[in-house]
Amino acid sequence: MILLELNGITKRFGNLAAVDNVDFDLKAGEIHAVLGENGAGKSTLMNLIYGLRQPDAGEIRISGEPTQLDSPRDAITHGVGMVHQHFLLIQNLTVAENMALGTRDRGFRFRRDEANQKTRELSEQFGFAIEPEAYIWQLPVGLQQRVEILKALAADARILILDEPTAALAPQEVDELFSILGRLKADGRSIIFISHKLKEVMTISDRVTVMRNGSKTYATNTADTSTEELARQMMGNEPPVSQDDTELIEEVASDDAALNVQDVEIRGDQGEIAVQGVSLEVRRGEIVGIAGVDGNGQVELAEALIGLRKVISGDIRLFDTSITNKTTADIRGLGVGYIPGDRQSAGLVVNFSISENLILDVHHLREHRKRILLDKTGIGDDSERLIRNYDIRTPSMDIEAHALSGGNQQKIVLAREISRNPALLIAVNPTRGLDINAAEYVHNSLIAQRQASKAVLLISTELDEALALSDRVFVMSNGNLIDATSKRSDMTALGLLMTGAETHP
Amino acid sequence: MNVLSKFTSLSRRQILFPLAILLSTLVTNGIILALCSYNPWEALWVAIVGAFGNGQRIAETLIKGVPFLLTGLAVAFSFRCGIWNIGAEGQFLVGAIASTWCGMQIAPHLPAVLAIPLTLLVGAAAGGFWALIAALLKVYRGVQEVISTIMLNYVAIHLLSYMVDGGPLQEAAKRGPQSDMIAAASYLPRLIPHTRFHLGLPLAIALAIILSIVLFRTVLGYQIRAVGANPKAAQAAGISISKNVILALFISGALAGLGGAIELTALTRRLFLNFSPGYGYTAIAVALLAKLHPLWVILSSLLFGALKTGSDAMQQMAGISAKMTFVIQATIIFFVLIYGVSSFREQRRKLNVG
């Protein structure tokens, strides 16, 4: 029996079709995996099913009935439940209290015993082993996730959407999650399992749908496919934009390493080891690309290189100078430029003017001062020049940065970082969220750096981008860096590396 | 064209909104007064005459604004750096305490030309160091400055009460909870005969101008604003957050401390219990109303000064009880804050676009 059916669903954001004419169906009592890279449209599709967004075209049928889902509340009423990647739990309330928040029958008085009892019953029914009176903050991540699942079950969800449910779990927690999913399936409930981890999809799902660039590219019974095939479908068959048709192929790399990273270990925000013993060399005149799915330690590595994060062990050298755990100002002073992954939160002060943003890193230098005052005229002239040279489209340099488009905002960051002529430029997802023209502008700027015999480290979740621009390509997975240069034309192998299905080259 | 339309739409909002606020303030207070069987028209008239009726009253209004001005500048400066310094009250008091000590112990041995600046500087330094405690706790221990500065207010209030009530600064005669007069050499000069108008106001206005130059034209100000507007981006560009937090809080505390020193050396000339009727707290309203701009703080502090003299007059001339004038003051501050905070939130919203 088909429980959920999507026909020709399309969702546009501006000119971009985030979900493009997608058909999808979910049977009662099955686990259907949706696979795809970041930005493939998985999350948008799920938001449509959960009523967070409404499709521009196409229809959604639940149990055969055409259904309009205007809000998550609508979706819940129709038996759709969602477990978000980032849990929506209140840390300093108990499990039962969190459960009660989701229910409809809110009286004035909170009946604690009743809530505890309900939670206990539900938990036992599915073998969850959750103590209703435990506080959320006391629970490990795996159990918190079960509370989220329980919340959906309490609302009697027959369709359960799990968004990257294994992203934060330890291996044995993953096993436990899978046995729970098995029990839910046996109970006749259906699960949409969103992931980019091939091995897990092969293990747990009955069917799998692959999305790429907003379209459904492949759908099959899991039993009829292989990890290799899925990887190929996920990455696409077309060869990456070839280097041959640009002048890029001309070898300009010299032998001296601009950046030399030796065996560094770096902690993430939660105190976990985010980067484990990574070594890397970037030479003058080359672009080194690090591809990988978000959250595998790339950002931590970049932050350590620019001095925003401490290194626990290991050594980072810029030419012959150690820059390990130096301050950001010192490292920049030695000739390192940095394009952060999120231009609005880390690249720009969005309510500073363009010209103020253009001097964020150098405002303190003597050339920008007249005695103790900032040299407004000089800074203005520089800004005019940068706005012209980097084609920042703005009526004036005094406009605040938030008023500009994403592409123009990124050009401010580029202008600032590249015009300093850095010996090493670190760029993290420099084209994220940009349209094609703006992205191409960024790409050409990076290539120009390379041609000028500068070193560029490009960290990107877009595999195509990393492949097209880089002289050498690495894949980062689980805090490890794997040299993938020899596999650059083998999308299947790259896919396996990126999804952690294979950890050794 | 574009600029013009932007300008006009802005100014329409900037005119209508304050007018609406003014009107609702008057109506609300009128109702309150009428309900308590006072004549609201008489009260309003008396308040206006009390604040601006003659030269002497205007002078009084102006000098009543001085402590608001300095504590307001203190709050605005730290808020610009994204630091919620709620401790201007404590810094103001500690500044006054230190100045009293200086004015009694050191000033008598100095000529006025040295004694005055020294007494003021000691007060400013004391306020700065008081705020520095919160800054260091924040930078090295991650203690929220909102909590620590409030706590330090209590410490300062009790420190003051110890000092003048049995402590080392209590008057020699030990009659009440106050100090002896400080040395005449450290009196801040009064400028206009027959009024209490003193050098503090021009001094504070000059400081407001200097501060706005510092904030908008110097490296330090640029860094402080960058850290306040987006610490992450500032850090990624190589600006030290710790350094700027420490500096901004020190300067902020010093301004509030100087406020205490000026109030002491120019007006009261002795320290006593309840030295501040809550200047440091009202300062938050002063700063928000001024949209954290030092030059606007001048105007908003004078408004609060007028409020003070106006309500004093209501008490003395219209027989309205002191408690009642507090109610009216609070209502006015409340409405003013609706204006100030809503425009402040507009700024924050702009800031959080990302």
Interface residues (C-beta under 8 A of the other chain):
Chain A: I306 L308 T327 T328 A329 I331 R332 G333 Y338 P340 D342 Q344 S345 A346 G347 L348 V349 V350 N351 F352 E356 L360 D361 H363 H364 R369 I372 L373 L374 K376 P395 E400 H402
Chain B: N2 I213 R217 T218 V219 Y222 Q223 R225 A226 A229 N230 K232 A233 A234 Q235 A236 A237 G238 I239 S240 Q347 K350 L351 V353 G354
